[in-house]
């Protein structure tokens, strides 16, 4: 039996299950590339930013950040624009910028959770539909064995398909949640390190640097 024949035997519920599988696969592939650590928190970029920050070269940091599209860049940009201010103030600005970037990191992940939930339910709906067909065959005057076989096939195929989609998608959903949480934590740690160089409490050097930077 070919895949297409199996698909047809599964009945109408196979179409929404197919749509769920295609959407889930597209999101999984996209998130695997999007949630690479070197894409979210580029090691070379962070090391260069820390080096320039220690030297007080804030204008060079801005030029460097503008050439990079990493999610951590807006957080660093907010920090250098408020360099020399009290630590609490800079931290608040950085957290606000980080919350915006967190949305981009967590994008589409909830869709995987929805697909993982509804796929087995769609399979169950197909099971009910198949059982209805089977019971209808028992009371009909047509070829009972053929109709009964078709109903049971539909019930089993949709159940298996729904579970086959839902289980791996749920695993990927939990993996991406853990991955995004880890990356957000790493962003916070990196931002905290940079913040230590920019805080302005009794730090005349950084305050002076900020004045020079803003007047640049």
N, C-alpha and C positions, 0 to 999 in steps of 0.2 A: 504494500500500500504506500503510495506516494504521500508526501507532506500535504499536497493540495487536496487529495482525497480525504485525508484525515481531517484537514481543516473544514472541508464541506460537511463531513459527518458530525462535526462538533456543533453545527447549527448556527443560528444568528448571533449568539453571544460570543462567537469567536472573533467577530469583527471588532467590537470594543476591546477585547483582550489583545488583539493584534495592535490596535492603536496604543494601548497602555504600554505594551512591550517596546514599541518603536520610540515613544516619548521617553520612557525610562532609559533606554539604551543611549539615546542622544544626550540626555542630561548626565549620565554616568561618564561618558567619554569627555564631555565638555568640562565637568568638574575635576576629572583626573588631571587634565592639563591645567585648569585654572588654579587648583589648590596645591600646586607645587611650591615648596617652601622658598626656593630661589626666585620664584615669580612674585610671591607676596612680600618676602623679606630678603632681598638680594644681599648676600654676604659682602660682596665687594662694595656695594653702595653704602651699606651701613658702616663698614670700616672706614671708608673715605669720609663720610659725614662726621663720624666721631673724631677723626684726625683733624679735620678742618674746624670742628667745633672747639676742640682744645686750643687751637691756634687763634680762635676768634674770627675766622674768615667767613662770616655769615653770608656775604655777597656771593662767594664762590659756592657755598652750599646751595643757595637758591638757584644758581645757574645749573648746578649738577642735578638738582631735583626736577627742574623743569624739563630735563632731557629724559626723564624716567617716568613710567606710568604705573609703577608699583603702588599698591594700596597704602603702603606706609609713608609714601612721599607727602600727601596732604597733611598727615599728622606732624611730620617733621617741619613742614613749611609753616604751620601754625605756631610751632614752638619757636622757630627762629624769628618770626615776626614779632613775638612777644618776649624776646630774650631780654634779660635784665630785670624783669618783673618778679614779684614774689612767686615762690614755687607753687603755691596753691592755685594762683591765677593761671599760670601756664598749664598746670595739670588739668584744670577745668576745660580750657580751650582744646587741649590735646584729646581729652576724653570725648568731647563733642565731635571733633573731627573723626576720631576713631569709631564712634557709633555709626557715622555715615558710611565709612568704609567697611564696617562689619556687615552691612546689608549686602554689599557687593560680594563679600566672601561667602555669605550664607545663601546667596541667591539660588533658587531652583531646588534647594535641598528638601524643602517642605513638600514640593511636588512629588518627590520620590516617596515620601511618607504617605501621601494620599494614594498613590498608585499601589504601594505595598498593601494598603488597607482594602481598596476596592477591588483589586484583582481576584482574591479568593471569593469575594462576595459575588462578583460577576460569574465566576465559575459555579458558585452555589446556585445562582439564578438559572444558569444553563442546566444544572442538575435537575432542578425542579421542572424546567421545561421538558427535559428528556423523560422524566418520570411520568409527566402528564401524557406525553405521547405514548408511553408504554401502557399506561392504564386505559388510554383511549383505544389501543389496539386490542386489548382483551375483550372489550365490549363491542367491537366492530365486526362486520361480516366479511371483511377483506382478508388478505393474507396475514394472519395474526403473527406468525413467526417473523416475518420480514419487518413488520411495523414495530414489533416488540424489540427486535434486534437494533433497529434504528434508534429507538428511544433510549435504550440502555447505552448504546454507543455515544449518543449525544451527552447523556448524563456523565459518563465516565471521562470522556475526552475534555469536556469543559471544566470539570473538577480538577483533573490533572493539570490542565493548562493554567488555570487560575492559581493553583499552588506553585506551579513551576515558575510563574512570573513573580508572584508575591513574595516568596521566600528569599530568592537572591536579591530582589530589589530592596527588601527590608534590611538585609545585611549591608548592602551598599549605603542605605539611608543612615544606619547607625555609624558606619565607618566615616561618612562625610561629616556627620555631626561632630564626632570625636576629632576629626581632622581640622575642622573649622575652629573648634574650641581651642585646640592646641596652637593653631596659627595666631589666633587672637591673643592668646596668652603670651606668645613669643613677641608679638607686636607691642604688647604692653610692657614687657621687660625691656625691649630695645628702646622704646620711647622713654622709659624711666631712666635708662643710662644717659641718654642724650639730655634729658631734663636736668640731671645733676650738673651738667656743664653750663646750663643756661639760667639756672635759678639766680635771682638777684639779691638774696638776703646777704647784706654786708659784702657784696661782691662788686667792688668798684671797677674792676677790669671788665667784667661782662656788661655792667651798666654803661660804661664808656663805649664799649664795642657796639652795644645796641644803639646808642645815640649816633655813632658814626654810620651804622648800617642804615638807620631810618633816614638819615640825611643824605645818604648816597644817591 
